[in-house]
């Protein structure tokens, strides 16, 4: 009986020890878990970080996407017959696009227009008076005529060029007869080549020899595609401008001639901004000569 009681006590003691060991292990594991767990962030810090994040988001600018029309065509507009006055210059300047001023020589305001155009950043060329097939038109003083000798032609060219300071090229004023004379045009083209100028054919004759002469001497050359103001009516000029734009967009480039007139200036000022929005790039005539 005593032996059985002793065994029972021994068993109870073991059970207590086992229970205590389990409790120690559980408590130890809990304690270690508490130490390795990251500390909870303070509520104030969370609020502060959230406020900073919102502030950053508010300060981030939204950059608008600016869409610009792709440049689909290059055009040059040449304005003929400057030199009689300066009446329309400010209207042309207000357009804020490259325009090429073609100036008749030795007129009361030839130099004034050339200098003003240069000061405003515009390109000027000499509008060289040349003989027409028509007998009913009034010729300018010093008009170069078919069949004239080389010395006379060069002397007139020199005088005319000097009256338009800062010019970059030369075009023909009238000249439906003179431009058909290849020999004459070679003389003119050779001299312009020496002066580092280009020639622009107003194309007053379908039989023009200007391109052939320019090619023969290696002169830079360009030619007219359309006239814009055969009519002096603003709406008609705008209609011609619409056709000009259509041609330019089809070909990729085009050159137009118009004149130093009030209604022409008004029509250009109204229509050119729309052409620019449509992807038409305006350039000076020199950029079109090759």
Protein Blocks (a to p, Z undefined) as FASTA:
>chain_A
ZZmmmmmmmmmmmmmmmmmmmmmmmmmmmmmmmmmpccdddfklmmmmmmmmmmmmmmmc
cdddddddddfbdcddddehihjbmmlmmmmmmnopacdddddehifklmmmmmmmmmno
pacddddddddfbfkbccdehiacehiafklmmmmmmmmmmmmghiabdcdeehllmmmm
mklmmmmmmmmmmnopacddehlafkbcklmmmmmnopacdddfbdfklpfcfklmmmmm
mmmmmmmmmnopacddddddfklmmmmmmmmmmmmmnopacddfklmgZZ
